[in-house]
Amino acid sequence: MLTLKVITENTDEVLRGLEKKHFKGAKEAINKVLELDKIRRNAQNSLDKNLAEVNQLSKSIGQLMKEGKKEEAETARAKVNEMKDGNKALELEMKNAETDVQTLLCTIPNLPHHSVPEGKLAEDNIVEKTGGQNPNLGEDALPHWELCKNMIL
């Protein structure tokens, strides 16, 4: 399976490899992966900023209570609760985008080796080496899938 890192760092190479493999919709799939990753990263950044702010506000609540500023402390507490609810939505958005990326990555085939020639048919392949002797089968010889059916019965 292709990794997100490979796709983001070598997008053009990945697209060329998928074209070589005749994968339909390669550009759309790769663009969708990159878009979902961007959504996930933006949600992660927002979540990190919010968590830092929540921590800072939580510390200030205790300080405000010590100073006797109860109204300001309650306002800060309400804001912290509101931000925590927003964080839950960001976490959900981030997890959904991450799940969608993984699902999409599972549908994209691996890249062929750079030495593999482009072609659609078996005749387009290059024979690198052969070995052994080819058996001389009679005209009534069955293919292996037929032999398996006969063995099961």
N, C-alpha and C positions, 0 to 999 in steps of 0.2 A: 504494500500500500504506500502510495506517495505520502510524504509528510508535509505538513503545513510549511515547515522551514524550507524544504526544497522548492515548493511552489512559490513562496514569496521571494526567495533569493534568486531563483533561476526561471522566472516565468516564461521567458521566450524559449528557452531550451525545452521546458516541459511542453509547451504548445507545439513545438516542432516534433518532439517525440510522439505526442498523441496524434498529430497529423500523419506521421509516418506509419502509425498503427491503424490509421483510418477510423479513429474514434470520433463519432458524430457528436457535435455539440461540445467539443473540447473547450473552445474559447468561452462559451457561456458558462460551463461548469467551473472553469478556473476563475472567471470573473466573479461568480457567485461565491466561491470559497473565499476569495480575497475580500469581498464585500462583507460577508458574515464575520470574518476575522476582524475587520475594521470595527464592526458593531460591537463585537466582544471586547476588543481592546478599549474602545471608548467607554463602554459600560464599566470595565474594570478600573479605568482611570477615574471616572466619576465616583465610583464606589470607594476607592482609596482616599480621594479628597474628602468625601463625606465622613468616612470613618475617622479621619484625622480631626475634622472639625467637631465631630461628636465627642471625641476624647478630650479635646480642648475645652469644649463647653461643659462637659461633665466635671472636669477639674475646677472650672470657674464656679460651678454651682456650689460646691463645698465652701469655696472661699467667700462667696456672696452670703451664704448662710452664717458663716462665722462673723461677718461684718454686720449682720442684722438686716441685710437687704433682701427680705423675704419675697417681695413682689418680683424683683429682678430675677431671683433664683427660680421662682415658679415659671416666669416667662422663658427662661433658659431651659428649664426642664420640659416645658411644652414643645419648644423648638427641637430639643433632642429627640423626643418621642416622635415628632413629625418626620425628622430626618431618618430615624430608624425604619419607619414605614416606607419611606422613599428608597432606603437601602435594600429592603426586601424586594422591591420591584426591580431595582438594578441587578440584584443577584439573580433573579428569575430571568431577566433579559440576557444576562451574561451566560447563564447555564443553557438557555434555549439556543442561543447562537452557537455555543460550543458543541451542543448535541447535533445541531444541523450541519455544522462543519464536518464532524466525524461521520455522519450519515452520508454526506455528499462525497467525502474522500473515499468511502468504501465503494462507490460506484465508478470511480475513475481508475482505469487500468494502470498497471506499472508501465514504465517507459522501456522500450526495447533498447538493447545494447547498441552503441553507436556503430558497431560493425555489421549489424543486421541490415540487409538490403530491403528497400521498399518494394512491396509487392502484395498482391491479393491472393494469388494462387500458389499451389505447391511448386509449380514449375518456376516460379520467381525466386525460389530459395537456391542458395549456393551450397553444394555438397562440399564440406571441408575435408572430410576423410571418410573412408569406409574400411571395414575390416571383416575378416571371416569369409566364409563361403555362403552364397545364397543357396537355399535349399531348392531342389528341383521338385516342385509340387505338380501333381497331376491336374488335369482339367476339372476333375470333380472335387477338388479340395475346397473345404469350407473355410470362410473367414472365422477369426477367433470368436466373434460375438455369436456366431451360429453354434460353434463348438460348445460354448458356455451354456447355451440354451439346452443343447442335447444332454450335457452332463447334469444339469439341474433336474431334468425330468427323470 
